[in-house]
Amino acid sequence: EKPFNEDSPYNPRSPYSASKASSDHLVRAWHYTYSLPTLITNCSNNYGPFQFPEKFIPLLINNIIQLNSLPIYGDGFQIRDWLYVGDHCSAIRKVLSDGVVGETYNIGGNNEIKNIEIVNTICDLMEELRPIKRNSNLKSYRDLIKNIKDRPGHDRKYLINAQKIEKDLNWRPSENFDSGIRKTVQWYLKNTEWLKIIQNGDYLQWIKRQY
């Protein structure tokens, strides 16, 4: 299937994706019915610093730190486009400043990658940045990979066409996946204490201390 663009029909296949589709429908309806000044953006899968460890990439990093298994749905050949969070933020600022009211803009990272390739990349990066101890039973972090039953309604592939924001607003991502994932892995390795307070539920107190 071709990557979806701003005019592609919505076709949710799970309650989760249906809830996201309904929010776009409501915003668009308020714009056309009541002239509410709205802008809609749809983005690729995000990754980067401060992402909760329940999400795919930080979960992998944290599990490697803990030497826990790396669960992969099915064969791991699901394809997604990945967008570094800093690029997503810059795109949102661009849409807010230069976007046309009532329009929708797709935000893509131009990084279409299989899940299993992401796992292998992170394993290799972790071996470079935090080598396995000599007395470990592991020869490679890839030994932690474990294929599990695929989740219901899990799309095999979805890709995004971001040509509109590139052409109309002159925006493009500054990070490719290699540079973005290295920054991400390095951040989590430097912030293991943050990971701990997220996992034990103390993160709300941590946020209060920061702000």
C-alpha positions in Angstrom: 0.0 0.0 0.0 1.1 3.6 -0.7 1.9 5.9 2.3 -1.1 7.8 3.4 -1.4 11.5 2.8 -3.7 14.2 4.2 -6.5 13.2 1.9 -6.4 9.4 2.6 -9.6 8.0 4.1 -9.5 7.0 7.7 -9.5 3.2 8.2 -8.9 2.4 11.9 -8.6 -1.3 12.7 -8.4 -1.2 16.5 -10.3 0.7 19.3 -7.1 2.6 20.0 -6.7 3.9 16.4 -10.5 4.5 16.2 -10.3 6.9 19.2 -7.5 8.9 17.5 -9.5 9.1 14.2 -12.6 10.3 16.1 -10.6 13.2 17.6 -9.7 14.4 14.1 -13.3 14.2 13.0 -14.5 16.3 15.9 -11.9 19.0 15.4 -12.6 19.2 11.7 -16.4 19.3 12.3 -16.0 22.2 14.8 -13.9 24.1 12.2 -16.4 23.7 9.4 -19.6 24.1 11.5 -18.5 26.9 13.9 -15.4 28.4 12.2 -13.2 27.4 15.0 -9.6 28.1 13.9 -8.0 24.7 13.9 -4.9 22.9 12.7 -4.4 19.1 12.6 -1.1 17.3 12.5 -0.5 13.6 12.1 2.9 12.3 12.8 5.0 9.1 12.5 6.1 7.1 15.5 8.0 9.3 17.9 11.1 8.4 19.9 13.7 10.3 21.9 14.4 11.5 25.5 11.8 11.4 28.3 9.6 8.8 26.5 8.0 6.5 29.1 9.7 3.1 29.2 6.5 1.3 28.3 7.0 2.4 24.7 8.9 0.3 22.2 12.3 2.0 22.0 12.8 3.0 25.6 11.5 -0.4 26.7 14.2 -2.1 24.6 16.9 0.2 26.1 15.7 -0.3 29.6 15.4 -4.1 29.2 18.9 -4.3 27.9 20.2 -2.3 30.9 18.4 -4.7 33.2 19.4 -7.7 31.1 15.7 -8.6 30.6 14.3 -10.2 27.5 13.4 -8.0 24.5 9.8 -8.9 23.4 9.1 -8.6 19.7 5.6 -9.1 18.4 5.4 -11.8 15.8 8.3 -12.0 13.4 9.3 -8.3 13.9 8.8 -7.4 10.2 6.2 -4.7 10.9 7.3 -1.5 9.2 6.9 2.0 10.7 8.2 5.4 9.9 10.1 6.9 12.9 10.4 10.6 13.9 12.8 12.0 16.4 10.9 14.0 19.1 12.9 17.2 18.6 12.0 17.2 14.9 8.3 16.7 15.8 8.5 19.7 18.1 10.0 21.9 15.4 7.4 20.8 12.9 4.6 21.7 15.3 6.1 25.1 15.8 6.3 25.5 12.0 2.6 24.6 11.6 1.6 27.0 14.3 3.5 29.9 12.8 3.0 29.3 9.1 0.2 26.7 8.7 -3.1 27.5 7.0 -6.1 27.5 9.4 -8.3 24.4 8.7 -5.5 22.4 7.1 -4.0 19.1 8.0 -0.3 18.4 7.9 1.5 15.0 8.0 4.8 15.0 9.9 7.2 12.2 8.9 10.7 11.3 9.7 11.6 9.6 6.4 12.8 6.6 8.3 10.8 3.5 7.3 12.3 0.6 9.3 11.3 -2.9 10.4 10.9 -3.5 14.1 13.5 -6.2 14.2 16.0 -3.9 12.5 15.4 -1.3 15.3 16.0 -4.0 17.9 19.3 -5.1 16.3 20.4 -1.5 15.9 19.8 -0.7 19.6 21.5 -4.0 20.7 24.6 -3.1 18.7 24.6 0.5 20.0 24.3 -0.7 23.6 27.2 -3.1 23.0 29.3 -0.2 21.8 28.3 2.2 24.6 27.9 -0.3 27.4 29.8 -3.5 26.5 28.7 -6.8 28.0 30.7 -7.8 31.0 33.2 -10.6 30.5 31.6 -12.8 33.1 28.1 -12.5 31.6 26.4 -15.5 30.1 25.5 -13.4 27.1 27.6 -13.3 24.0 25.5 -10.5 22.5 22.6 -8.3 23.6 20.8 -9.8 20.6 20.6 -13.0 22.6 17.9 -11.3 24.7 15.5 -11.1 21.7 12.3 -13.1 22.3 9.5 -13.4 19.7 6.0 -13.3 21.3 2.5 -13.7 20.0 1.4 -10.7 17.8 -1.1 -8.4 19.3 -4.7 -8.2 17.9 -5.3 -5.7 15.1 -1.6 -5.0 14.7 -1.0 -3.4 11.3 1.8 -4.9 9.2 2.8 -1.6 7.8 1.8 2.0 7.8 3.8 4.8 6.2 3.3 8.5 6.0 3.6 11.0 3.1 4.9 14.2 4.4 5.4 16.1 1.1 2.8 18.7 2.0 4.6 20.1 5.0 7.9 19.9 3.1 6.6 21.8 0.1 4.1 24.3 1.6 6.0 25.1 4.9 9.5 24.2 3.9 10.0 21.9 6.8 12.1 18.7 6.9 13.5 16.6 9.7 17.0 17.3 10.8 17.7 13.9 12.2 18.0 10.6 10.4 17.4 7.4 12.4 21.1 6.7 12.9 21.8 10.1 14.5 18.5 10.2 16.4 18.7 6.7 17.9 22.3 7.3 19.1 21.2 10.5 20.9 18.3 8.6 22.4 20.4 5.6 23.7 23.0 8.0 25.1 20.3 10.0 26.9 18.8 6.9 28.6 22.2 5.6 29.6 22.9 9.0 31.3 19.5 9.1 32.9 19.1 5.7 34.5 17.9 7.4 37.7 15.0 8.9 35.7 14.1 5.4 34.5 14.0 4.2 38.0 11.6 6.9 39.3 9.4 6.4 36.3 9.1 2.7 37.0 8.6 3.0 40.8 5.9 5.7 40.4 7.9 8.6 41.9 8.0 10.6 38.7 5.3 13.0 39.8 7.4 14.1 42.7 10.4 14.4 40.4 8.4 16.7 38.0 7.5 18.9 40.9 11.1 19.3 41.9 12.1 20.3 38.4 9.4 22.9 37.9 
